[in-house]
Amino acid sequence: MASIIDSREEIAQLDNSNMLGSIEALGKQIEHAWQELKKVQFTAKDEIRNVVVAGMGGSALGADVILHLFKEQMKVPLYINRTYSLPNYVDQHTLVVLSSYSGTTEEVLSAAKEAEAKQAQIMVICAGGALADLAQEKGYTYYKIDPVHNPSEQPRMAIGYSVFGTIGLLEKAGLISVSDEDVTAVIKAIDTQVAGCTVEVPAESNPAKTLAFLMMDRQPFIVAGEFLEGVAHVSANQHNENGKVFVNYKVVPEINHHLMEGLKFPKSNASTHFFVFVTSVLYPPKVSLRMKLTQHIVEENEIETTAVPLKSATKIEQAFEMISLFSFCSFYIAMLEGIDPSPIPFVDSFKEKLKEQSQDY
C-alpha cells in the first residue's frame, strides 16, 4: 500500500475530488487572492480600537494565523469569535470580520446580526450564500472568494484564499502591513516546498512522505512556538479532516508548565504517541532552547520524536512553508490508509442532525 504515494495514477483512483491539486495550488490561491484584494476598498467610519473575527473551523484559521504571525505589528487586540454571540465590548470602534467560506455558517450569521445591532464596522469574506447576500445588501466591504485554484472544491482546501483573504482585509484596514514583495516571497517559499514534497519525490528525500510514515498508527502532537502557533492549529485541523487521524497541537513555552508531567502515564503513551517539533531560527533564542529541552524530556519518557526545521527567510514565508508541508503530510496519510481524504461524513452528519433538531432549541 505504501507505493500509492509514489504514483499519481494510483492516487487519482482514490483522490476522487483531486485534493492533491488543491494542495499543489496553494501558491496560486494566494496570488489570485492578493490580486482580487487590490480591488477591495475600505474606509474606517471611526477609530478602530479592536478586531473581532467571527468564523468557525477553517474559516477562523486565517485569524488564528494572523493573531500570532503579526503579533508584533498589531496595535489593537484581535479576538476570534467561535460561537453565536459577540463579546459585550463590541461597538462602533470594533471591526468585525465575518468569515464563512460557504456563507451559510449559522454562528457567523448570528454574529452578523449582533454586529449590525452594535453598530460595529463590518467586513465580510465568503464564497457566496446568505452572507454574500447580506454584504451586498448592506454595502459591507466584501472579499468574495472565487476558488478557481481549489479543484477539490473542499472549503478547507481553499486555505490560501481564506488565510490570505483575512490578511488582505486587515491590511486594507491599516492594521497590518503586507507588501507585494512579501507575497512574492511567500509564493516562492511555497513553490520550493511543493517541489520537495510532491508525488514524484521519493520518500527518502521527501519530508512530507517521511512524516506521514512516522505518524501512521500513532497519536501525533505537532509542537510549535511563537509566531507559528496559529499555523500549528491549521496543520492539526488538516490532519483531522484529511487524514481522519487524531492529531493535536501544543505550544512552547506553555507546555513546559504542565504537559511534561503528563507524559508518564498511561504506559501505552510510549507506543501510541509521537511528537513533531517544528523548529525555526526565527524563534527567540530562549524558545529555541525550550524546544530542544522539551524534545529531550519527551524522549526520556520513551516517546518517539522528530524535529522539522523550517528554512525560509521570514516569519510569513515560514508560516506558509509549514502549511504546505503539513497539507501534503495529511494527504499522504489518507492515501496510506486507503481512504479518499475529501469526504467528512461525521461533520456532515452532525450538521444535518443539528439542522433537523434545532427547532427544539
Secondary structure in CASP SS format (residue, H / E / C, confidence):
PFRMAT SS
TARGET T0000
AUTHOR 0000-0000-0000
METHOD secondary structure of the structure
MODEL  1
M C 1.00
A H 1.00
S H 1.00
I H 1.00
I H 1.00
D H 1.00
S C 1.00
R H 1.00
E H 1.00
E H 1.00
I H 1.00
A H 1.00
Q H 1.00
L H 1.00
D C 1.00
N C 1.00
S C 1.00
N C 1.00
M H 1.00
L H 1.00
G H 1.00
S H 1.00
I H 1.00
E H 1.00
A C 1.00
L H 1.00
G H 1.00
K H 1.00
Q H 1.00
I H 1.00
E H 1.00
H H 1.00
A H 1.00
W H 1.00
Q H 1.00
E H 1.00
L H 1.00
K C 1.00
K C 1.00
V C 1.00
Q C 1.00
F C 1.00
T C 1.00
A C 1.00
K C 1.00
D C 1.00
E C 1.00
I C 1.00
R C 1.00
N E 1.00
V E 1.00
V E 1.00
V E 1.00
A E 1.00
G C 1.00
M C 1.00
G H 1.00
G H 1.00
S H 1.00
A H 1.00
L H 1.00
G H 1.00
A H 1.00
D H 1.00
V H 1.00
I H 1.00
L H 1.00
H H 1.00
L H 1.00
F C 1.00
K C 1.00
E C 1.00
Q C 1.00
M C 1.00
K C 1.00
V C 1.00
P C 1.00
L E 1.00
Y E 1.00
I E 1.00
N E 1.00
R C 1.00
T C 1.00
Y C 1.00
S C 1.00
L C 1.00
P C 1.00
N C 1.00
Y C 1.00
V C 1.00
D C 1.00
Q C 1.00
H C 1.00
T E 1.00
L E 1.00
V E 1.00
V E 1.00
L E 1.00
S E 1.00
S E 1.00
Y C 1.00
S C 1.00
G C 1.00
T C 1.00
T C 1.00
E H 1.00
E H 1.00
V H 1.00
L H 1.00
S H 1.00
A H 1.00
A H 1.00
K H 1.00
E H 1.00
A H 1.00
E H 1.00
A H 1.00
K C 1.00
Q C 1.00
A C 1.00
Q E 1.00
I E 1.00
M E 1.00
V E 1.00
I E 1.00
C E 1.00
A C 1.00
G C 1.00
G H 1.00
A H 1.00
L H 1.00
A H 1.00
D H 1.00
L H 1.00
A H 1.00
Q H 1.00
E H 1.00
K H 1.00
G C 1.00
Y C 1.00
T E 1.00
Y E 1.00
Y E 1.00
K E 1.00
I C 1.00
D C 1.00
P C 1.00
V C 1.00
H C 1.00
N C 1.00
P C 1.00
S C 1.00
E C 1.00
Q C 1.00
P H 1.00
R H 1.00
M H 1.00
A C 1.00
I H 1.00
G H 1.00
Y H 1.00
S H 1.00
V H 1.00
F H 1.00
G H 1.00
T H 1.00
I H 1.00
G H 1.00
L H 1.00
L H 1.00
E H 1.00
K H 1.00
A C 1.00
G C 1.00
L C 1.00
I C 1.00
S C 1.00
V C 1.00
S C 1.00
D H 1.00
E H 1.00
D H 1.00
V H 1.00
T H 1.00
A H 1.00
V H 1.00
I H 1.00
K H 1.00
A H 1.00
I H 1.00
D H 1.00
T H 1.00
Q H 1.00
V H 1.00
A H 1.00
G H 1.00
C H 1.00
T C 1.00
V C 1.00
E C 1.00
V C 1.00
P C 1.00
A H 1.00
E H 1.00
S H 1.00
N C 1.00
P H 1.00
A H 1.00
K H 1.00
T H 1.00
L H 1.00
A H 1.00
F H 1.00
L H 1.00
M H 1.00
M C 1.00
D C 1.00
R C 1.00
Q E 1.00
P E 1.00
F E 1.00
I E 1.00
V E 1.00
A E 1.00
G E 1.00
E H 1.00
F H 1.00
L H 1.00
E H 1.00
G H 1.00
V H 1.00
A H 1.00
H H 1.00
V H 1.00
S H 1.00
A H 1.00
N H 1.00
Q H 1.00
H H 1.00
N H 1.00
E H 1.00
N H 1.00
G H 1.00
K C 1.00
V C 1.00
F C 1.00
V C 1.00
N E 1.00
Y E 1.00
K E 1.00
V E 1.00
V E 1.00
P C 1.00
E H 1.00
I H 1.00
N H 1.00
H H 1.00
H C 1.00
L H 1.00
M H 1.00
E H 1.00
G H 1.00
L C 1.00
K C 1.00
F C 1.00
P C 1.00
K C 1.00
S C 1.00
N H 1.00
A H 1.00
S H 1.00
T H 1.00
H E 1.00
F E 1.00
F E 1.00
V E 1.00
F E 1.00
V E 1.00
T E 1.00
S C 1.00
V C 1.00
L C 1.00
Y C 1.00
P C 1.00
P H 1.00
K H 1.00
V H 1.00
S H 1.00
L H 1.00
R H 1.00
M H 1.00
K H 1.00
L H 1.00
T H 1.00
Q H 1.00
H H 1.00
I H 1.00
V H 1.00
E H 1.00
E H 1.00
N C 1.00
E C 1.00
I C 1.00
E E 1.00
T E 1.00
T E 1.00
A E 1.00
V E 1.00
P E 1.00
L C 1.00
K C 1.00
S C 1.00
A C 1.00
T C 1.00
K H 1.00
I H 1.00
E H 1.00
Q H 1.00
A H 1.00
F H 1.00
E H 1.00
M H 1.00
I H 1.00
S H 1.00
L H 1.00
F H 1.00
S H 1.00
F H 1.00
C H 1.00
S H 1.00
F H 1.00
Y H 1.00
I H 1.00
A H 1.00
M H 1.00
L H 1.00
E H 1.00
G C 1.00
I C 1.00
D C 1.00
P C 1.00
S C 1.00
P C 1.00
I C 1.00
P H 1.00
F H 1.00
V H 1.00
D H 1.00
S H 1.00
F H 1.00
K H 1.00
E H 1.00
K H 1.00
L H 1.00
K H 1.00
E H 1.00
Q H 1.00
S H 1.00
Q H 1.00
D H 1.00
Y C 1.00
END
